[in-house]
Amino acid sequence: MCTTCGCGSGETRIEGEQQEEQRRAGRSGAATPRAGGTAGVAGMDTHVHADGTMHSHPHEHVHDDDGRGHGHPEHRHHHAPGQEHEHEHVHADGTRHAHRHDHLQGLDHDHGHDEAPHRHEHVHADGTRHAHAPDHDPGHGAAHAHAPGLTPAQMVRIERDILGANNEIAARNRRRFEDAGILALNLVSSPGAGKTTLLVATIRALGSELPLAVIEGDQQTSFDADRIRATGARAIQVNTGKGCHLDAAQIERALAPLAPVDESLLFIENVGNLVCPSAFDLGEAHKVVVLSVTEGEDKPLKYPDMFAASTLLLLNKVDLLPHVDFDVKRAIEYARRVRPGIEVLQVSATTGTGMAAWLDWIRAGAAAARERRLQTVAALRRRVAELEAQVARGR
């Protein structure tokens, strides 16, 4: 679930994942179902109480063949007046913790679907989550600004839980990239800014020089991944369904079938959106924000979080400057007002303008990632030699 806009995130589909599960199931003789497209998957039902506390219990739901619909049998639990009991939290990364919860209000504690509206948040076996009201309204997650029964402070607490879990997975991704000497770049922009066209031109220029792979994020279709694969590069499509951004768990899952090689480039093309992707660390080395000159120079001030989170601004489609009313100097000024010192490159994937500077920026980042890996390996070897010397002296 997106903590910014409350969009759903329980419909993720990652290319290659189903085939891998089927291969494993063939070896073990047992299925390993994921959320979506599998009947009878057991999930968790997380209740958000008026005081902001949450608890989870097993909750069966049945997915239709298309992986979208699911029905919920009525569920309830009963407590004696004043009875204190444990409630367990289940976070997106699978960690759990429990706390005491006292029902002082009275008798039974029911959650039937015929009762007053309340929130349900499902935690699937793969760690993905989505929230909805009992009428299955997909547009309102538990962290939505108008969630009934929750104060702003309670929503902030829930948001911290979600982002905290995402950041733990992002840190795991980052360690993986750094240990392997992989330069991971997260390309973000509004829809239509030209990220895919820019990526295609970049891959064609660097494909014979550096090993590279791409994770493509879109709500639906594999159009962009198909364009990337047409260059000869490896790409995995992540469809987020109703989700408006990629998150760290989706990247971790996509890395399994993609399997980027050591000391390579990994491009992550995020869902087109200048709001929500700014809040979600994926484990990348840098966010690169792409701003087309057809959008207007005021975007950095309208969407400051994205520009503040980015290391590099690519002013794209500069070949169209003679035909649009766009003030380059003002756009750069606005971007540096939000993030002083942000690097800015003016490029056109169509004409090749500025592409040499962009490619050099990537080469420098890739070289730095390789060097950091070599230094880490050298330090580990030195430490092993020191330990071996200590053992030898002790004999």
Secondary structure, 3 states (H helix, E strand, C coil): CCCCCCCCCCCCEECCHHHHHHHHHHHHCCCCCCCCCCCCEEEEEEEECCCCCEEEEEEEEEECCCCCCEECCCEEEECCCCCEEEEEEECCCCCEEEEEEECCCCCEEEECCCCCCCCEEEECCCCCEEEECCCCCCCCCCCCCCCCCCCHHHHHHHHHHHHHHHHHHHHHHHHHHHHHCCEEEEEEECCCCCHHHHHHHHHHHHCCCCCEEEEEEECCCCHHHHHHHCCCCEEEEEECCCCCCCCHHHHHHHHHHHCCCCCCEEEEECCCCCCHHHHCCCCCCEEEEEEECCCCCCHHHHCHHHHHCCCEEEEECHHHHHHCCCCHHHHHHHHHHHCCCCEEEECCCCCCCCHHHHHHHHHHHHHHHHHHHHHHHHHHHHHHHHHHHHHHHHC
